[in-house]
């Protein structure tokens, strides 16, 4: 086992957990925000399991997923805007709970929780299919085009599942207003994908042919 990788993964995991708890429970003004606890459980328990599997089965992939040092300037702006969106969405959702702005039926929360879990399962499947999956936009050494499984349906299945995952978050948190804020995310994904495909076409052999084979970027029959 790579001890350094384990420490790096654990530090990022607990820092992320602490940050999410802070931006949810502080604006909510209470630890009795049950929707927040539900979301934390739905996200961080599967994340811990997936991280453990990657640590033992695919440590190189885990290391890539922990690396967030983006080189593309276009992508840096997308990441910055995404961070603002996430902070705003989480804080507004917590304030929504505190002041009772939304009256969301329990059925909506349950459906959103199911969508979140299914999306996370899709996230794990994409990582199983693509060992080159980095958090940064780059062409890696000896990288090959993946065109099977979910990659045979859309060119960017990771973005497809994360879009569903992130749009389900404010509904799990019980906030319609937060959901409106999170609708910015699909727009940011479009910007990220267009730049990413330019990079891949220039540096990844066979990607232009793959684009002709798989027509849709993120949503089948739509885009």
C-alpha positions in Angstrom: 0.0 0.0 0.0 1.2 3.5 -0.8 1.3 5.3 2.5 1.7 8.7 1.1 -1.3 8.3 -1.2 -3.4 7.0 1.7 -2.5 10.0 3.9 -3.2 12.4 1.0 -6.6 10.7 0.3 -7.6 10.8 4.0 -6.6 14.4 4.4 -8.6 15.5 1.4 -11.6 13.4 2.5 -11.8 14.8 6.0 -11.1 18.3 4.9 -13.9 18.0 2.4 -16.2 16.6 5.0 -15.4 19.4 7.5 -15.9 22.1 4.8 -19.3 20.6 3.7 -20.5 20.4 7.3 -19.4 24.0 8.0 -21.1 25.5 5.0 -24.3 23.6 5.8 -24.7 23.6 9.5 -23.4 27.1 10.3 -25.9 28.9 7.9 -28.6 26.5 9.1 -27.9 27.6 12.7 -28.3 24.1 14.0 -27.1 20.5 13.8 -30.7 19.3 13.5 -30.7 19.9 9.8 -31.7 16.3 8.9 -31.6 16.8 5.2 -27.9 17.8 5.5 -27.1 14.7 7.5 -28.9 12.6 4.8 -26.8 14.3 2.1 -23.5 13.8 4.0 -24.3 10.2 4.5 -25.3 9.6 0.8 -22.1 11.3 -0.5 -19.3 10.6 2.0 -20.0 6.9 2.8 -19.9 5.8 -0.8 -16.9 8.1 -1.4 -15.0 6.3 1.4 -15.9 2.9 0.0 -14.9 3.9 -3.5 -11.7 5.5 -2.3 -10.7 2.3 -0.5 -11.4 0.2 -3.6 -9.3 2.5 -5.7 -6.5 2.5 -3.1 -6.1 -1.2 -3.4 -7.2 -1.9 -6.9 -6.2 1.2 -8.9 -3.9 3.5 -6.9 -2.7 5.3 -10.1 -6.3 6.3 -10.9 -6.9 7.4 -7.3 -3.8 9.6 -7.5 -5.1 11.2 -10.7 -8.5 11.9 -9.1 -6.8 13.6 -6.2 -4.8 15.9 -8.5 -6.7 19.1 -9.1 -3.8 21.2 -10.5 -5.5 22.3 -13.7 -3.2 23.6 -16.4 -5.7 24.9 -19.0 -6.6 28.5 -18.3 -10.1 28.0 -19.8 -10.7 25.2 -17.3 -9.4 27.3 -14.3 -12.2 29.8 -14.9 -14.8 27.0 -15.1 -13.5 25.6 -11.8 -13.6 29.0 -10.2 -17.2 29.6 -11.2 -18.1 26.1 -10.1 -16.7 26.8 -6.7 -18.8 30.0 -6.3 -21.9 28.1 -7.5 -21.3 25.3 -5.0 -20.7 27.6 -2.1 -23.8 29.7 -3.0 -26.0 26.6 -3.5 -25.0 25.0 -0.2 -25.3 28.2 1.8 -28.6 29.2 0.3 -30.0 25.7 0.8 -29.0 25.8 4.5 -30.6 29.3 4.9 -33.6 28.0 3.1 -34.0 25.3 5.9 -33.3 27.9 8.6 -36.0 30.3 7.4 -38.4 27.8 5.9 -38.5 29.3 2.4 -39.2 25.9 0.6 -41.9 23.4 1.5 -40.6 20.3 -0.3 -42.5 17.0 -0.1 -40.7 14.1 1.4 -41.3 12.1 -1.8 -39.1 14.6 -3.8 -36.3 14.3 -1.2 -36.5 10.5 -1.4 -36.4 10.5 -5.2 -33.5 12.9 -5.3 -31.6 10.7 -2.8 -32.1 7.7 -5.1 -30.9 9.7 -8.1 -27.9 10.8 -6.1 -27.0 7.1 -5.3 -27.6 5.9 -8.8 -25.5 8.8 -10.2 -22.7 7.9 -7.8 -22.9 4.3 -9.0 -22.6 5.6 -12.5 -19.5 7.6 -11.4 -17.9 4.5 -10.1 -18.7 2.6 -13.4 -17.1 5.4 -15.5 -13.9 5.1 -13.4 -13.9 1.4 -13.9 -14.2 1.8 -17.6 -11.6 4.6 -18.0 -8.2 4.2 -16.3 -7.1 7.6 -17.8 -9.8 9.6 -16.0 -8.2 12.6 -14.5 -9.7 15.6 -12.8 -7.7 17.9 -15.0 -8.0 18.3 -18.8 -4.9 16.7 -20.3 -3.7 14.0 -22.6 -1.7 11.4 -20.7 1.2 9.3 -21.9 0.0 6.2 -23.8 -3.6 7.3 -23.4 -6.1 5.6 -25.7 -9.7 6.4 -26.7 -12.3 4.5 -24.7 -15.4 3.8 -26.8 -17.1 1.0 -25.0 -19.7 0.8 -22.2 -21.0 4.2 -21.2 -18.4 5.8 -23.6 -20.3 4.1 -26.4 -23.4 6.1 -25.6 -22.0 9.6 -24.8 -18.5 11.0 -25.1 -18.4 12.4 -21.6 -20.4 10.0 -19.3 -18.5 11.4 -16.2 -20.1 14.8 -16.8 -23.5 13.1 -17.5 -23.5 11.4 -14.1 -22.1 14.3 -12.2 -24.7 16.6 -13.6 -27.5 14.3 -12.3 -25.6 14.0 -9.0 -25.1 17.7 -8.4 -28.7 18.6 -9.5 -30.0 16.1 -7.0 -28.0 17.7 -4.1 -30.2 20.8 -3.4 -33.3 18.6 -3.6 -31.9 16.2 -1.0 -31.2 19.3 1.1 -34.8 20.3 0.6 -34.3 23.6 -1.2 -35.9 24.7 -4.5 -33.9 27.9 -4.4 -30.7 25.9 -4.1 -31.8 23.8 -7.1 -32.1 27.0 -9.2 -28.6 28.0 -8.3 -27.3 24.5 -9.2 -28.8 24.9 -12.7 -25.7 26.9 -13.5 -23.7 23.7 -13.4 -24.9 22.2 -16.8 -24.0 25.6 -18.4 -20.5 25.3 -16.9 -20.2 21.7 -18.2 -20.9 22.9 -21.7 -18.0 25.4 -21.5 -15.7 22.7 -20.0 -16.5 20.1 -22.6 -16.0 22.3 -25.5 -12.5 23.3 -24.4 -11.7 19.7 -23.3 -12.6 18.3 -26.8 -10.3 20.9 -28.4 -7.5 19.6 -26.3 -8.3 15.9 -27.0 -8.7 16.4 -30.7 -5.2 18.0 -30.8 -3.4 15.5 -28.6 -5.3 12.2 -28.5 -4.9 9.9 -31.5 -8.3 8.6 -32.8 -10.4 11.1 -30.9 -11.7 12.8 -34.1 -12.9 9.4 -35.4 -14.5 8.6 -32.0 -16.5 11.9 -32.3 -17.9 10.7 -35.6 -18.8 7.3 -34.0 -20.4 8.7 -30.8 -22.4 11.8 -31.7 -23.6 12.9 -28.4 -21.4 14.6 -25.8 -23.4 14.3 -22.6 -27.1 13.7 -23.1 -28.3 11.1 -25.6 -30.4 12.5 -28.5 -30.0 16.0 -27.1 -26.4 17.2 -27.0 
